[in-house]
Amino acid sequence: MTWKTVRARIKGGEATPAPPLGPSLTQLGLDVNKVISEINELTKDYKGMEVTVNVHVNTETKEYRIEVKSPPTSALLLKLAGAEKPSGDPAHSKVGDITFENVVKVALMKKDSLTAKTLKKAVKTVLSTAATIGLTVEGKEPKEVVKEVEEGRYDDILLKYEDEWKKGR
């Protein structure tokens, strides 16, 4: 069995049959529009952001698997906060504010690359990143929000996303 990988950097949700994807996929005998459509569906949450996509193709059976490498947690947080770059002094200079729900969404986007076993732990990891780049969460310091997560203050929101977290685990 021979596998080939087609790699491309694309804007999330905006892959096209243009080079480099189209010609490479055509050369491997795949339905380019079908693959592009699947890539756009898998990357729609990263709209406007650069992501790396690997399409692993079995050259004999034409079976393929799409792998999306998500942007760094800090880039996702900055995008949601509408900030261009992290703070050089996060303790004294804030660059933006995000909602707790956005923190949860980032945790879900990064699920495959985080070592956290639970959504609650993943959210605490994302909150730590928010603190290091100068973001607040609903006007509060991320460290304060971590304490509130531990106290169960956000359990209702976390419960809403629990099924999505467990999917594919």
C-alpha positions as CSV (number, residue, x, y, z in Angstrom):
1,M,0.0,0.0,0.0
2,T,1.4,3.4,-1.0
3,W,0.4,6.6,0.6
4,K,1.2,10.1,-0.6
5,T,0.6,13.3,1.3
6,V,-0.4,16.6,-0.2
7,R,0.4,19.5,2.1
8,A,-1.0,23.0,1.7
9,R,-1.4,26.2,3.7
10,I,-4.8,27.7,3.2
11,K,-7.1,30.2,4.7
12,G,-9.7,28.4,6.9
13,G,-12.9,27.6,4.9
14,E,-11.5,29.1,1.7
15,A,-9.6,26.3,0.0
16,T,-9.9,26.4,-3.8
17,P,-9.0,24.0,-6.7
18,A,-6.2,26.4,-7.6
19,P,-2.5,25.4,-7.0
20,P,-1.2,23.8,-4.9
21,L,-4.2,21.7,-4.0
22,G,-6.1,21.2,-7.2
23,P,-3.3,20.0,-9.5
24,S,-1.8,17.7,-6.8
25,L,-5.2,16.1,-6.0
26,T,-6.0,15.7,-9.7
27,Q,-2.6,14.0,-10.3
28,L,-3.6,11.5,-7.6
29,G,-6.9,10.8,-9.3
30,L,-9.2,12.3,-6.7
31,D,-12.4,14.3,-7.1
32,V,-10.9,17.7,-6.5
33,N,-14.2,19.5,-5.8
34,K,-15.3,16.8,-3.2
35,V,-12.0,17.0,-1.4
36,I,-12.0,20.8,-1.4
37,S,-15.5,20.9,-0.1
38,E,-14.5,18.6,2.8
39,I,-11.5,20.7,3.6
40,N,-13.6,23.8,3.7
41,E,-16.1,22.1,6.0
42,L,-13.3,20.9,8.4
43,T,-11.6,24.4,8.4
44,K,-14.6,26.7,8.6
45,D,-14.0,27.4,12.3
46,Y,-10.6,28.9,11.3
47,K,-12.1,31.4,8.8
48,G,-9.6,34.0,7.8
49,M,-6.7,32.2,9.5
50,E,-3.9,30.3,7.9
51,V,-4.0,26.5,8.6
52,T,-2.0,23.6,7.3
53,V,-3.9,20.8,5.6
54,N,-2.5,17.4,4.9
55,V,-4.4,15.1,2.5
56,H,-3.1,11.6,3.0
57,V,-4.0,9.5,-0.1
58,N,-3.7,5.8,-0.8
59,T,-2.5,5.8,-4.4
60,E,-3.9,2.4,-5.1
61,T,-7.4,2.6,-3.7
62,K,-7.8,6.5,-3.9
63,E,-8.9,6.4,-0.3
64,Y,-7.9,9.6,1.6
65,R,-7.8,11.2,5.0
66,I,-7.7,14.9,5.7
67,E,-5.7,16.2,8.6
68,V,-6.0,19.8,9.7
69,K,-3.2,21.4,11.8
70,S,-4.9,24.2,13.8
71,P,-3.2,27.6,14.5
72,P,-1.6,28.1,17.9
73,T,-3.9,28.7,20.8
74,S,-2.6,32.2,21.2
75,A,-3.4,33.0,17.5
76,L,-7.0,31.7,18.0
77,L,-7.5,33.8,21.1
78,L,-6.1,37.0,19.6
79,K,-8.4,36.5,16.5
80,L,-11.5,36.1,18.7
81,A,-10.4,39.2,20.8
82,G,-9.8,41.3,17.7
83,A,-6.2,41.9,18.7
84,E,-3.3,41.9,16.3
85,K,-0.5,40.8,18.6
86,P,0.1,39.7,22.2
87,S,1.0,42.2,24.9
88,G,4.7,42.7,25.6
89,D,3.7,43.2,29.3
90,P,0.6,41.1,30.0
91,A,0.5,41.9,33.7
92,H,0.1,45.6,33.0
93,S,-1.0,46.0,29.4
94,K,-4.1,44.2,28.1
95,V,-4.7,43.8,24.3
96,G,-8.3,42.5,24.4
97,D,-11.2,40.8,26.1
98,I,-13.0,37.6,25.2
99,T,-16.0,35.8,26.4
100,F,-15.8,32.6,28.5
101,E,-17.7,30.9,25.7
102,N,-14.9,31.8,23.2
103,V,-12.4,30.2,25.6
104,V,-14.4,27.0,25.5
105,K,-14.6,27.2,21.7
106,V,-10.8,27.5,21.5
107,A,-10.4,24.5,23.8
108,L,-12.6,22.5,21.5
109,M,-10.7,23.7,18.4
110,K,-7.4,22.6,20.1
111,K,-8.8,19.4,21.5
112,D,-6.5,17.1,19.4
113,S,-3.3,18.9,20.4
114,L,-4.1,19.4,24.1
115,T,-3.2,16.8,26.7
116,A,-6.1,17.6,28.9
117,K,-8.5,14.7,29.5
118,T,-11.5,16.8,30.4
119,L,-13.1,20.0,28.8
120,K,-12.7,21.7,32.2
121,K,-8.9,21.1,32.2
122,A,-8.6,22.1,28.6
123,V,-10.4,25.4,29.3
124,K,-8.0,26.1,32.2
125,T,-5.1,25.5,29.8
126,V,-6.5,28.0,27.3
127,L,-7.1,30.5,30.2
128,S,-3.4,30.3,31.1
129,T,-2.5,31.1,27.5
130,A,-4.9,34.1,27.6
131,A,-3.1,35.4,30.7
132,T,0.3,35.2,29.0
133,I,-0.7,37.2,25.9
134,G,-2.6,40.0,27.8
135,L,-6.2,39.1,27.4
136,T,-9.0,39.4,29.9
137,V,-12.1,37.2,30.0
138,E,-15.3,39.1,30.4
139,G,-13.3,41.9,32.0
140,K,-11.6,39.6,34.6
141,E,-8.0,38.3,34.9
142,P,-7.8,34.8,33.5
143,K,-6.4,33.6,36.8
144,E,-9.5,34.7,38.5
145,V,-11.6,32.9,35.9
146,V,-9.6,29.7,36.5
147,K,-10.6,29.9,40.2
148,E,-14.2,30.4,39.2
149,V,-14.0,27.3,36.9
150,E,-12.7,25.3,39.8
151,E,-15.5,26.5,42.0
152,G,-18.0,25.3,39.4
153,R,-19.3,28.8,38.4
154,Y,-19.1,27.9,34.7
155,D,-20.4,24.3,34.9
156,D,-23.6,25.1,33.0
157,I,-21.6,26.5,30.0
158,L,-19.1,23.6,30.1
159,L,-22.0,21.1,30.2
160,K,-23.4,22.6,27.0
161,Y,-20.2,21.6,25.2
162,E,-19.4,18.3,26.9
163,D,-20.8,16.1,24.1
164,E,-18.7,18.0,21.5
165,W,-15.6,17.5,23.6
166,K,-16.2,13.8,23.9
167,K,-16.8,13.3,20.2
168,G,-13.8,11.8,18.6
169,R,-12.0,11.1,21.8
